[in-house]
Amino acid sequence: MKTAGELLISEIAGFISELVPINVEQTKSQLSEIVTKYHVTQVDDEEIHPDLTEKILLFLSTKKLEGLSPSTLDGYKLDLRIFAEHVKKKAENVTAADIRVYLGKFEHLKMSTIGKKLSVLKSFFSWLAGEEIIQRDPTVKLKPPKTEKRLGKALSIEELEMLREACVTVRQRAFIEVLYATGCRLSEVHQLNISDIDFQEKSCRVVGKGNKEREVYFSYKAMYHLKKYLTAREDECEALMVTIRKPYRRLTKRGIQREVAKIAKNAGLENKVSPHVMRHTFATLTLNNGAELVAVQELLGHSNPDTTLRYARITEERKREQHKKFLVQ
């Protein structure tokens, strides 16, 4: 059986012989002297190309040093691994067509999800091109798919009260109040520890997107129910939100989502409530109550005020009030 080096020599000699007349055996002998200086490994058609794996690891290492959050890095790692499993090529040989075919395999997914996958690939290949590791970026001409920008509808004040009354345990009530009062993202609440809470100032610091830290605040109601929940706990776990069964440990993000969904079902608001809807509710009700956009932007941890504006759905009553108050007669 021929070695990988011998197969390489035969293929090269055969290719040259089709271009110009040569002594094939003599050429093979000369090529052999060159190839013996290298370790040659044949890449199986079914294997992920080692070159692409190497470039992905280099990219992820660089992004880690740039301060990307562990959850963002995990998302990049997963998407790029799946891509490498589908497109078994060297990074420099990947074409726009390869990427289109790859994304076309996910027709069952929402356009927004496909857009996120393309965004990861754009970030990866533009970085490779920028570092001059590859000569061209195959994603340059690929446009993100058009998506409908729909946000989960914010709860009304009445629905928020329904949700509160549907809480069966002090734990459930504490979860709802903390999510609503702080306006935090699910990932931000998930990583909170009890020691992060400043009970005197009714505030805590959270780490959001881009590894940016900001201060968020609790209402009197949130602080009251949070203290009741913590007093009732019998564990020594440092996490703010923990499991109800032993061994007590930090509740997963999925666990928090399930708990909120359970409360929503009890309230007759099934499929209408999630941790992100609570964040949306915080933003909408706060803005409708007269808060300044810049302040809400800071509280939500948005770097761009346009992002905050997407949450602003002013009520008809509020519009009438503003018209009456500010119209110059």
C-alpha positions in Angstrom: 0.0 0.0 0.0 1.4 3.4 -1.0 2.2 6.0 1.6 0.6 9.5 1.7 3.9 10.9 0.3 4.0 8.4 -2.6 0.4 9.2 -3.5 1.2 12.9 -3.5 4.3 12.4 -5.7 2.2 10.3 -8.2 -0.5 12.9 -8.4 1.9 15.8 -8.9 3.9 13.9 -11.5 0.7 12.9 -13.3 -0.6 16.5 -13.3 2.7 17.9 -14.7 2.8 15.2 -17.4 -0.5 16.5 -18.7 0.9 20.0 -19.1 4.3 19.3 -20.5 6.2 16.2 -21.8 8.3 14.8 -19.0 10.1 11.6 -17.9 7.5 10.6 -15.3 9.8 8.1 -13.4 12.7 10.6 -13.3 10.3 13.4 -12.1 8.9 11.1 -9.4 12.5 10.4 -8.2 13.3 14.1 -8.0 10.0 14.9 -6.2 10.7 12.1 -3.8 14.0 13.8 -2.7 12.0 16.9 -1.9 9.0 15.2 -0.2 11.2 13.2 2.1 12.0 16.4 4.0 8.3 16.7 5.0 5.8 14.7 7.0 2.9 14.1 4.6 -0.5 13.1 5.9 -3.5 12.3 3.6 -6.7 13.9 4.6 -9.7 11.6 4.4 -12.7 12.9 2.5 -14.8 12.2 5.5 -12.5 14.0 8.0 -12.6 17.7 9.0 -9.7 19.3 7.4 -7.0 19.9 10.0 -6.2 23.3 8.4 -9.7 24.6 9.1 -9.6 23.2 12.6 -6.3 25.0 13.3 -7.6 28.3 11.9 -10.8 28.1 14.0 -8.7 27.5 17.2 -6.5 30.5 16.4 -9.6 32.6 15.8 -11.3 31.6 19.0 -8.0 32.2 21.0 -7.8 35.7 19.6 -11.4 36.5 20.4 -10.9 35.2 23.9 -8.0 37.6 24.4 -10.2 40.4 23.0 -12.6 39.8 25.9 -15.6 38.0 24.3 -17.8 36.4 26.9 -17.6 32.6 27.5 -21.2 32.1 26.2 -20.4 34.0 22.9 -17.2 32.0 22.5 -19.1 28.8 23.0 -21.6 29.9 20.3 -18.8 30.7 17.9 -17.1 27.4 18.6 -20.3 25.3 18.1 -21.2 27.1 14.8 -17.7 26.9 13.4 -17.4 23.2 14.3 -20.6 22.3 12.5 -19.4 24.3 9.5 -16.0 22.5 9.5 -17.9 19.1 9.6 -19.9 20.1 6.5 -17.2 21.9 4.5 -14.1 19.7 4.6 -11.6 22.1 3.0 -8.6 24.2 3.8 -9.7 27.7 4.9 -8.2 29.4 1.9 -10.1 27.1 -0.5 -13.6 27.8 0.9 -15.8 29.6 -1.5 -18.9 31.7 -1.3 -20.7 28.8 -3.0 -19.6 26.4 -0.3 -21.1 28.7 2.3 -24.4 29.2 0.4 -24.7 25.4 0.1 -23.9 24.9 3.8 -26.5 27.5 4.9 -29.0 26.0 2.5 -29.0 22.9 4.6 -30.8 24.8 7.4 -34.0 25.6 5.6 -35.9 24.3 8.6 -34.5 27.1 10.8 -35.7 30.6 11.2 -34.1 33.3 9.0 -32.8 35.0 12.1 -31.0 31.8 13.1 -29.5 31.4 9.7 -28.5 35.1 9.8 -26.6 34.4 13.1 -24.7 31.5 11.5 -23.7 33.7 8.6 -22.6 36.4 11.0 -20.3 34.0 12.8 -18.8 32.9 9.4 -18.4 36.6 8.3 -16.6 37.3 11.6 -14.3 34.3 11.1 -13.3 34.8 7.5 -13.0 38.6 7.7 -10.6 38.1 10.6 -8.6 35.5 8.5 -8.4 37.9 5.6 -7.6 40.9 7.9 -4.7 38.9 9.4 -3.6 38.0 5.8 -3.9 34.3 6.7 -6.1 33.9 3.6 -6.0 36.0 0.4 -9.7 36.7 0.1 -12.8 36.7 2.3 -15.5 34.4 0.7 -18.3 36.0 2.8 -17.8 39.5 1.4 -20.6 39.3 -1.2 -22.9 37.3 1.0 -25.8 39.4 2.4 -27.6 38.4 5.6 -31.2 37.1 5.0 -34.0 39.5 5.6 -35.7 38.9 8.8 -38.8 40.2 10.5 -37.7 42.1 13.6 -40.3 41.0 16.1 -39.9 41.4 19.8 -41.8 39.5 22.4 -44.8 41.7 23.4 -44.4 43.4 26.7 -46.9 42.5 29.4 -49.5 45.1 30.5 -49.6 46.2 34.1 -52.7 43.9 34.5 -50.8 40.9 33.1 -47.8 41.6 35.3 -50.1 41.4 38.3 -51.6 38.2 37.0 -48.1 36.8 36.8 -47.3 37.9 40.4 -50.5 36.3 41.8 -49.8 33.1 39.9 -46.6 32.5 41.9 -47.0 29.5 44.2 -43.7 29.7 46.1 -41.6 32.5 47.5 -38.9 31.3 45.1 -41.1 31.9 42.1 -42.1 35.3 43.3 -38.5 36.3 43.9 -37.6 35.2 40.3 -40.3 37.3 38.7 -39.6 40.4 40.8 -35.8 40.2 40.2 -36.3 39.7 36.4 -38.8 42.6 36.1 -37.2 45.1 38.5 -33.6 44.8 37.1 -34.5 44.4 33.4 -31.5 42.0 33.2 -30.8 39.5 30.5 -31.2 35.8 31.3 -27.5 35.3 31.1 -26.9 38.2 33.5 -29.3 36.9 36.2 -28.0 33.3 35.8 -24.5 34.2 36.8 -25.5 36.4 39.8 -24.3 35.4 43.3 -25.8 36.4 46.6 -22.6 38.2 47.4 -23.1 40.5 44.4 -26.2 42.0 46.0 -25.8 45.3 47.9 -28.9 45.0 50.1 -28.4 48.5 51.6 -28.3 50.2 48.2 -30.8 47.8 46.7 -28.5 47.2 43.7 -26.0 44.9 42.1 -23.4 44.9 39.3 -23.9 42.5 36.4 -21.7 41.6 33.4 -23.5 42.0 30.1 -22.7 41.7 26.4 -19.1 42.6 25.4 -18.0 41.8 29.0 -19.3 45.2 30.0 -20.2 45.7 33.7 -23.1 47.9 34.8 -25.2 48.6 37.9 -28.8 47.5 38.1 -31.4 48.2 40.8 -34.1 46.4 42.8 -37.5 47.7 43.7 -38.7 47.6 47.3 -41.0 44.8 46.2 -38.2 42.8 44.6 -36.0 43.2 47.6 -38.7 42.1 50.0 -39.5 38.9 48.1 -35.8 38.2 47.4 -35.0 38.4 51.1 -37.9 36.0 51.9 -36.6 33.6 49.3 -33.0 33.7 50.6 -34.2 33.4 54.3 -36.2 30.3 53.3 -33.2 28.6 51.7 -31.3 25.9 53.6 -28.3 25.5 51.2 -24.9 27.1 51.2 -24.7 27.6 47.4 -23.3 31.0 46.4 -25.6 31.4 43.4 -28.6 33.7 43.6 -30.9 31.2 41.9 -30.5 27.6 42.8 -32.2 24.2 42.2 -34.9 23.1 44.5 -33.5 19.5 44.9 -30.2 18.4 46.4 -27.4 18.6 45.6 -28.2 22.3 45.5 -26.4 24.1 42.7 -26.8 27.1 40.4 -30.0 26.9 38.4 -29.3 26.6 34.6 -30.5 29.2 32.2 -32.9 26.6 30.8 -34.1 25.9 34.4 -34.9 29.6 34.9 -36.8 29.6 31.6 -38.8 26.5 32.7 -39.7 28.1 36.1 -41.0 31.3 34.4 -42.9 29.2 31.9 -44.5 27.3 34.8 -45.7 30.6 36.4 -47.0 31.9 33.1 -49.0 28.8 32.6 -50.6 29.2 36.1 -51.5 32.8 35.2 -53.1 31.8 31.9 -50.4 33.5 30.0 -48.9 30.4 28.4 -46.4 31.1 25.5 -46.5 34.9 26.3 -43.9 35.1 29.0 -40.2 34.5 29.1 -37.2 36.1 30.9 -36.7 38.3 27.8 -40.4 39.4 27.9 -39.8 40.4 31.5 -36.9 42.6 30.3 -39.1 44.0 27.5 -41.8 44.7 30.1 -39.4 46.6 32.3 -38.3 48.8 29.4 -41.7 49.5 28.0 -43.5 50.2 31.3 -40.6 52.3 32.6 -40.5 54.4 29.4 -44.3 54.8 29.4 -44.0 56.1 33.0 -41.8 58.9 31.9 -38.2 57.6 32.2 -35.6 59.2 30.0 -34.5 57.1 27.1 -30.8 57.5 27.9 -31.4 56.3 31.5 -33.3 53.2 30.3 -30.5 52.6 27.7 -27.9 52.5 30.5 -30.1 50.3 32.8 -30.5 47.8 29.9 -26.9 47.8 29.0 -27.4 48.9 25.4 -24.5 50.6 23.6 -26.8 52.0 21.0 -30.0 54.0 21.8 -31.6 52.6 18.7 -31.7 49.2 20.3 -33.5 50.7 23.3 -36.0 52.4 21.0 -37.0 48.9 19.7 -38.4 48.2 23.2 -40.4 51.4 23.4 -44.0 50.7 22.6 -45.8 53.7 24.0 -49.5 53.2 25.0 -52.4 55.1 23.5 -53.1 56.7 26.9 -49.5 57.8 27.2 -49.6 59.3 23.7 -52.7 61.3 24.5 -51.1 62.5 27.7 -47.9 63.6 26.0 -49.8 65.4 23.2 -51.9 67.3 25.8 -48.9 68.2 27.9 -46.4 69.3 25.3 -48.4 70.6 22.4 -48.0 74.4 22.0 -51.5 75.9 21.8 
